[in-house]
Amino acid sequence: MTNIQPLYNKSYKCPLCCQTFSTKKMRSRFIKVSHYDTDFCPTYFSDELNPIFYFINICPSCGYSFSNAFLDFFPPNTKNTLYDQVCRHWVTQDFGGIRKIEDAIKTLKLAAYCANLKKEKHITVAGLYIRLAWMYRSMGLQKEELRFMNIALTEYLESYLIEDYQGTQVSELKVLYLIGELSRRTKRTEQSIRYFSKIIEQQNQSNEPRIIEMAKDRWHDIRDEQNIQRHQAL
């Protein structure tokens, strides 16, 4: 009987240099979540079996780094920019094997760099930065976690402003929630309340009751914290 392993090799053709390469991915049956934080950060039962470690694909030939959420289309002149800023400086290395958290952080940073040069959607870039925040949270590095939460928040705000989340798997309500929650976590309390309120206002016509309830819970958390602070100030 075949012993099925959690990781398998998946082949990609690099969208930039067209070279074929192989990288590890995780079989869905082995992805087991213990719980989620209030910003959707997953904690897995096994530290080693974390699919975020394998979220990014990196071409070992040219260094172009991307997720499956990246668009196939390259805006004008972005290929030249990527060749100049990434490929020319790339020292051949292979991220196609088993990864540790340090490797995951490197791959996410490389992908964020490529995404910005390629002018990917803000919603896509935000997803990279929030994952970086999650990685640093799991390592207990609060300064770096806060840094990347702030950058992710900026990208989610831009995405909401120009509505570039449309046509993706991220709904408007989820964008609003993430803006509210990242604002709460980065001490932008009034902004947080404003965006959670936008969600609650849609509760009668929403088909995402879980997001509605989460927004209500966070709104009450903020009010409770404010009440405690007022009593302490007396």
C-alpha positions, 0 to 999 in steps of 0.5 A: 500500500502506498504511503501518501506523504503530506508534500508533493512536487508540482511543476510550474512554467515561470511566467517571466523566463519560461523555464520549468521548475518544481516546488513542494505543495501540501495535500489538503488532507494534511492541512489541519487547523487548530484555531484562527486568530481574529484576523484569520491567522491560522494555527495548525496542529503541526508546526511543520505542516503549514501550507503557508510555507509553500504558498509562494513559487520561486523560479530557481533560474531567474528569481521571479516569485509569485503565488497562484493569486498573481495575474498572468498578465504583465503590465507594460514595461514591468517585465523589463523592470523585473529583469533589471531589479530581480533577475540581474541580481539573482544568485541561483538557489532552489526553494523547491524543497522542504521549507522552514519558517525562515524560508517561508519569510524569505519567499513571501518577501521576494514575492512581495517585492516582485508583486510591487514591481509587477504592479499586482492588485493591492488585494494580492499584495495585502495577502502577502504582507498579512501572511508575513505578519502571521509568520512573525507572530508565530515567532513572537517577534512583535515589532516585525509583526506590527510592521507588516500588519501596518503595510498590509493595512495600507494595501487593504485600504487601497484595495477597498478604495479602488475596488480591485478585490472584485473578481477575487476570492476576497469579498468586500465584507472581508476586506472591510473586516480586515481593515477594521481588525488590522486597524484595531491591532495597530491602535487606530481605534476610531478607524477600526470602529468606522469599518466595523460599523460599515459591516454591521450596517449591512447585516440585513442584506449580507450572505456572510453572517460569520463576518457580521458576527465577528465584526460585532464581537470586535466592536464590543471588544473595543467598547469594553476596552474603552470603558476599562480605560475610562474607569482606570483614568478616574 
